[in-house]
Each structure stands twice: as structure tokens, then as C-alpha cells.
Amino acid sequence: MSNFMTDKQQIIEEIEARLLTFELSEVEKITGIPLGLYQRFFSYMYGISLSAYLRKRRLTYSAAQLLRGEWSVTTASLACGYEETSSFSRAFKEQFQVSPSAITLKDFKEHRYEVLQLNDNSKAKLVLIEYPIICEQYLIGIDTDQYPQTVGSELWRIFGEENIGAKLAELEGNLTGQWNDQYVAIGYMSDFPDSSSLGKEYMVGRLFSELPSQIEGLKIKRLPAMQLVHAKIKGKNLEDILEGAYALTCDNALKNGYEIDYQSFFWLEYYSSEYFGLTSSDQEGLVLDFYLPCKKQETSFGGIQ
């Protein structure tokens, strides 16, 4: 089982080796990671989606062929996977600021998209990693089904403006903090269809060890007993933390004999009172807690380490 940084480099190398024929559907076969999820964390780390990277690299290659006089605009369009030349021309002009027939060496040098290089200089740092086995839990809160057309930040805003945290505190049942110290709320996400999505299922709430008897206007998500990887990630800001959290968690779990369980994958982010400015800290930066389903790695002999 390779680590996430190795997987990224392998995908980049595969793209370059078969630039005009590489299919995004191959990503899961190569890495074992669902495509939408892989794209999500690829974009976190590189600032560009995998599909956009592939498109820009193909357009860069086509520009070089056009400059050499080896391709016509029609040939370039078909080679890059465009059914209509007009669509190719629009994409080409968006990147190079000129039409395919007007490309110059100066335009090419200014707007070509270079091959991405492996970069593990994450601004985030792993503070702690452990592998708790949890009992059945209930996540109760609000989700994107209740508030269509909202994204993560907007759902958090609603959570605060409608005092959902206070409503949760009033519920009967045991509000649990056993996975973490004091926290304000949890962001839960699963089912990642593409690189821009926080997950088709996105929820903000808190965990309960028992299901309260009266719940009105709130959603419930049951989390079965399972093993998780818990990582504390530190960074100067949220962006730095999110950029490095997945790779740091996955790669260190692999070193310890665990791997992410993608069959039951979800992503939990714990937001403390410190993050929301309710308490102060002497430490520089933020520390966020992340939880993902995991399992012991299988050995090449079919056993468990």
C-alpha cells in the first residue's frame, strides 16, 4: 500500500506518460481511493482540481504542437478530447489569451502549464495520531438536505445564527466529548462526487452516546461502533491545516500499520472554542482534530499485520 504522496506522484507520472489518453476513471484503480475523494484532496494540496490539471496539460501540449506546425486546429481539438472545434478554441483562448491559430512562442511561455512536482513541504504538522475504537454514536444537528444550495461555511453560519448548539445542549441524552476535549461542533462529510464538493452529505452538529427522546427540526446520523484514526493537525490557519491534513493522516496511519477504510469513508472535523475565538491560547496557530474510519492493513500474504 503506497502513501498519499507517492500516489499523487504516480498519478502525475501516468498523466504525462499517456497525456492524451489518460482517463480520470483510472485514478481509483491506481490508488484505491474513490475518484471524488482523491480529487478533493488533490485540489486541497495543489490548488487545482485533477480534471483542470489534465485539461491544462493537454492544452499546453496542443499549443506546442501547433507552434511546431505539426497539428492543425482540428487535429488538436480531437486529440484533446473536444467534439467541437469551437469548444476547444474557447478553452484554448481561456488559457493562452489568444485563439489556437494565433498562438506565438511568447504566448506559450507566458501561459503554459508546467508539470506538477511532488511537494511534501506541508505547512501543517502532525501533533498526535491514535486509533480509538468507538462505541455507537449519534451525530445530531443540521445538514445540507435541510438547507439546499448551501455550502459548508453557510451551514456553519446557520448553525450559529439559529443557536443550534444551545438547542443541542438542552436535549436529553449524554452529550459526549470522549473523542476530544471541549469542542463547539463537528463538521461531518461523506460521499465526495468531485473536487469542489464538501460531500453530498454535509452536517454540522454534536455527538451523543444515547439518542435523545425528543428531537425536533434536527437531523440524526448514526455512527456505528468502529475503529477510527484520530489526528491532531496544527497550522497557522485553517487553510494550511486542511491542505495537509489528509496526506499527513493517511501517510502516518500507513506507517503504523493502518489504512483508511474507503468502504465506509467519512470525514469528521472537530472545531474547538479556541477556533471560534471563545478561548485564547498561548500557542501559535490552530490545532484541529480529524477522524476517519480505518482498519489494520492486510499483508501481501492475506493476513493482518
Wavefront OBJ file of the C-alpha trace (Angstrom):
o trace
v 0.000 0.000 0.000
v 1.599 3.256 -1.132
v 1.209 6.506 0.740
v -0.738 9.524 -0.469
v 2.326 11.497 -1.599
v 3.509 8.507 -3.647
v 0.018 8.079 -5.094
v -0.011 11.725 -6.192
v 3.329 11.436 -7.941
v 2.255 8.204 -9.630
v -0.897 9.827 -10.985
v 1.074 12.784 -12.315
v 3.544 10.428 -13.997
v 0.710 8.366 -15.501
v -0.885 11.519 -16.897
v 2.365 12.615 -18.526
v 3.026 9.146 -19.950
v -0.442 8.989 -21.546
v -1.409 12.638 -21.662
v -3.970 12.361 -24.459
v -5.481 9.037 -23.426
v -5.444 9.089 -19.626
v -8.933 8.747 -18.098
v -9.867 10.070 -14.668
v -11.715 6.812 -14.031
v -8.286 5.141 -13.767
v -7.435 7.041 -10.575
v -9.359 4.720 -8.270
v -7.791 1.644 -9.895
v -4.296 3.050 -9.377
v -4.687 4.446 -5.871
v -7.601 2.542 -4.344
v -9.153 5.897 -3.399
v -12.592 6.917 -4.747
v -12.173 9.463 -7.539
v -14.234 12.264 -5.983
v -12.406 11.968 -2.703
v -8.988 11.822 -4.378
v -9.805 14.912 -6.425
v -10.967 16.742 -3.303
v -7.649 16.333 -1.502
v -5.602 16.759 -4.676
v -7.159 20.201 -5.079
v -6.514 20.976 -1.392
v -2.813 20.342 -1.818
v -2.200 21.759 -5.300
v -4.837 24.478 -5.583
v -6.197 22.972 -8.807
v -8.558 20.098 -9.455
v -7.211 16.984 -11.122
v -9.580 17.438 -14.078
v -8.458 21.051 -14.553
v -4.809 19.989 -14.343
v -5.333 17.341 -17.017
v -7.117 19.853 -19.270
v -4.375 22.496 -18.885
v -1.614 19.995 -19.573
v -3.378 18.787 -22.732
v -3.898 22.339 -23.940
v -0.236 23.102 -23.250
v 0.810 20.072 -25.299
v -1.539 21.045 -28.133
v -0.120 24.593 -28.154
v 3.383 23.189 -28.574
v 2.242 21.017 -31.481
v 0.510 23.974 -33.127
v 3.646 26.116 -32.793
v 5.727 23.396 -34.436
v 3.240 23.204 -37.299
v 2.684 19.505 -36.644
v -1.039 19.804 -35.849
v -3.937 21.689 -37.345
v -6.529 23.246 -35.049
v -8.944 20.425 -35.917
v -6.337 17.770 -35.082
v -5.531 19.482 -31.787
v -9.203 19.691 -30.910
v -9.812 15.988 -31.466
v -6.571 14.964 -29.736
v -7.588 16.909 -26.614
v -10.970 15.204 -26.498
v -13.189 18.008 -27.806
v -16.020 17.008 -30.117
v -16.358 20.536 -31.462
v -13.515 22.792 -32.545
v -15.357 25.810 -31.143
v -15.287 24.304 -27.649
v -11.576 23.600 -27.962
v -10.925 27.157 -29.170
v -12.776 28.646 -26.183
v -10.811 26.532 -23.696
v -7.555 27.299 -25.512
v -8.192 31.052 -25.507
v -9.151 30.953 -21.829
v -5.700 29.581 -21.017
v -3.483 31.291 -23.601
v -5.491 34.519 -24.139
v -5.337 34.028 -27.921
v -7.014 31.709 -30.419
v -5.249 28.465 -31.421
v -4.409 29.830 -34.867
v -2.773 32.946 -33.375
v -0.563 31.307 -30.720
v 3.004 32.655 -30.529
v 6.057 31.466 -28.627
v 5.644 34.403 -26.238
v 2.031 33.392 -25.500
v 3.135 29.815 -24.963
v 5.883 30.707 -22.484
v 3.603 33.009 -20.519
v 0.598 30.693 -20.213
v 1.811 27.100 -20.495
v 1.024 24.898 -17.529
v 4.062 23.035 -16.226
v 4.126 19.503 -14.869
v 3.343 19.480 -11.157
v 6.236 18.467 -8.949
v 5.923 16.323 -5.845
v 5.753 18.653 -2.861
v 5.559 17.377 0.701
v 6.531 20.689 2.316
v 3.226 20.921 4.117
v 2.671 23.980 6.285
v 0.677 21.770 8.649
v 2.235 19.489 11.262
v 1.013 16.286 12.849
v 0.776 16.727 16.618
v -0.785 13.377 17.565
v -2.156 10.262 15.900
v -4.042 7.397 17.559
v -6.529 4.683 16.660
v -9.551 4.628 19.005
v -12.325 2.062 18.752
v -15.583 3.908 19.364
v -18.969 2.752 20.571
v -22.128 3.580 18.664
v -22.673 7.359 18.495
v -25.361 9.694 17.177
v -24.476 12.895 15.374
v -27.344 15.366 15.732
v -27.517 18.742 14.025
v -28.358 20.332 10.686
v -27.375 19.263 7.175
v -27.464 20.340 3.558
v -30.688 18.405 2.900
v -32.475 20.839 5.209
v -30.747 23.834 3.639
v -30.374 23.175 -0.106
v -27.881 25.212 -2.111
v -25.732 25.837 0.967
v -22.019 25.111 1.213
v -20.053 24.296 4.335
v -19.367 27.835 5.534
v -23.011 28.839 5.070
v -24.196 25.832 7.062
v -21.862 26.826 9.892
v -23.279 30.349 9.758
v -26.818 28.966 10.083
v -25.677 26.744 12.953
v -24.529 29.832 14.827
v -27.315 32.242 13.908
v -30.065 29.794 14.841
v -28.352 28.805 18.107
v -28.308 25.126 17.175
v -25.543 24.495 19.705
v -27.785 25.721 22.527
v -30.641 23.534 21.302
v -28.360 20.504 21.313
v -27.197 21.262 24.852
v -30.813 21.166 26.020
v -31.517 17.713 24.607
v -31.807 14.720 26.882
v -29.121 12.117 26.406
v -25.429 12.114 27.029
v -23.604 14.747 25.038
v -20.233 13.128 24.527
v -16.808 14.674 24.313
v -14.946 11.411 24.756
v -13.156 11.658 21.418
v -11.806 15.078 22.175
v -11.579 17.800 24.776
v -14.139 20.599 24.795
v -15.444 21.411 21.357
v -18.143 23.626 19.880
v -19.316 21.476 17.000
v -18.345 18.841 14.453
v -18.308 19.059 10.675
v -19.238 15.709 9.091
v -18.920 14.980 5.393
v -19.198 11.928 3.163
v -19.802 10.919 -0.457
v -17.418 13.160 -2.400
v -18.644 13.417 -6.010
v -15.991 15.852 -7.228
v -13.103 18.092 -6.241
v -15.208 21.105 -5.275
v -17.707 19.317 -3.057
v -17.513 19.032 0.727
v -19.515 15.847 0.278
v -23.078 15.235 -0.841
v -23.793 14.708 2.821
v -22.525 17.585 4.935
v -23.631 18.052 8.518
v -22.817 20.302 11.467
v -23.714 19.133 14.947
v -22.593 17.326 18.077
v -22.270 13.724 19.167
v -24.477 11.871 21.630
v -23.800 8.477 23.167
v -27.567 7.930 23.520
v -30.376 9.019 21.234
v -32.427 11.792 22.903
v -36.159 11.168 23.178
v -37.314 14.480 21.691
v -35.706 15.850 18.563
v -37.484 18.472 16.504
v -36.151 20.081 13.364
v -32.769 18.344 13.625
v -31.142 15.566 11.623
v -29.701 12.376 13.084
v -26.729 10.427 11.730
v -25.921 7.105 13.381
v -22.238 6.217 13.548
v -21.783 2.510 14.289
v -19.069 1.105 16.508
v -15.837 1.139 14.523
v -12.151 1.888 14.539
v -11.018 5.376 13.608
v -7.771 7.170 13.047
v -7.636 10.363 15.104
v -5.129 13.004 14.034
v -4.384 16.352 15.623
v -3.116 18.720 12.946
v -1.513 22.085 13.679
v -1.130 25.026 11.322
v -1.097 28.802 11.262
v -4.597 28.933 9.815
v -7.451 26.696 8.680
v -6.336 26.716 5.046
v -2.875 25.370 5.923
v -4.400 22.683 8.129
v -6.904 21.474 5.535
v -4.240 21.475 2.831
v -2.075 18.996 4.719
v -4.478 17.099 6.989
v -5.443 14.250 4.680
v -1.945 13.393 3.484
v -0.467 13.642 6.983
v -3.189 11.433 8.442
v -3.122 8.788 5.715
v 0.628 8.542 5.376
v 1.270 8.293 9.113
v -1.510 5.743 9.556
v 0.162 3.580 6.909
v 3.467 3.781 8.769
v 1.679 2.466 11.856
v 0.085 -0.485 10.069
v -3.329 1.043 9.352
v -5.100 2.185 6.207
v -8.164 4.306 5.520
v -11.399 2.334 5.172
v -12.882 3.762 1.980
v -15.849 1.403 2.040
v -17.328 3.319 4.985
v -15.483 6.593 4.477
v -16.458 9.826 6.149
v -14.520 12.819 7.440
v -15.039 14.453 10.830
v -13.579 17.804 11.830
v -13.730 18.932 15.459
v -13.919 22.688 15.959
v -12.957 23.853 19.433
v -13.888 27.013 21.288
v -10.364 28.245 20.521
v -11.065 28.122 16.779
v -14.193 30.249 17.176
v -12.374 32.782 19.347
v -14.197 31.814 22.534
v -10.981 30.987 24.377
v -7.377 32.074 23.979
v -4.232 30.028 23.557
v -0.571 30.737 24.198
v 0.367 28.542 21.247
v 0.900 29.996 17.819
v -1.638 28.783 15.276
v -4.570 26.395 15.450
v -4.922 22.704 16.230
v -7.824 20.788 14.693
v -8.861 17.197 15.303
v -9.776 14.894 12.416
v -11.341 11.411 12.489
v -11.565 8.940 9.595
v -12.592 5.256 9.513
v -9.576 2.983 9.353
v -8.597 -0.666 9.540
v -5.488 -2.731 10.031
v -3.502 -3.211 6.847
v -3.696 -6.566 5.145
v -0.348 -8.149 4.402
v 0.639 -9.468 0.998
v 0.012 -12.952 2.382
v -3.642 -12.210 3.034
v -3.215 -11.845 6.791
v -3.488 -8.866 9.095
v -0.447 -7.102 10.466
l 1 2 3 4 5 6 7 8 9 10 11 12 13 14 15 16 17 18 19 20 21 22 23 24 25 26 27 28 29 30 31 32 33 34 35 36 37 38 39 40 41 42 43 44 45 46 47 48 49 50 51 52 53 54 55 56 57 58 59 60 61 62 63 64 65 66 67 68 69 70 71 72 73 74 75 76 77 78 79 80 81 82 83 84 85 86 87 88 89 90 91 92 93 94 95 96 97 98 99 100 101 102 103 104 105 106 107 108 109 110 111 112 113 114 115 116 117 118 119 120 121 122 123 124 125 126 127 128 129 130 131 132 133 134 135 136 137 138 139 140 141 142 143 144 145 146 147 148 149 150 151 152 153 154 155 156 157 158 159 160 161 162 163 164 165 166 167 168 169 170 171 172 173 174 175 176 177 178 179 180 181 182 183 184 185 186 187 188 189 190 191 192 193 194 195 196 197 198 199 200 201 202 203 204 205 206 207 208 209 210 211 212 213 214 215 216 217 218 219 220 221 222 223 224 225 226 227 228 229 230 231 232 233 234 235 236 237 238 239 240 241 242 243 244 245 246 247 248 249 250 251 252 253 254 255 256 257 258 259 260 261 262 263 264 265 266 267 268 269 270 271 272 273 274 275 276 277 278 279 280 281 282 283 284 285 286 287 288 289 290 291 292 293 294 295 296 297 298 299 300 301 302 303 304 305
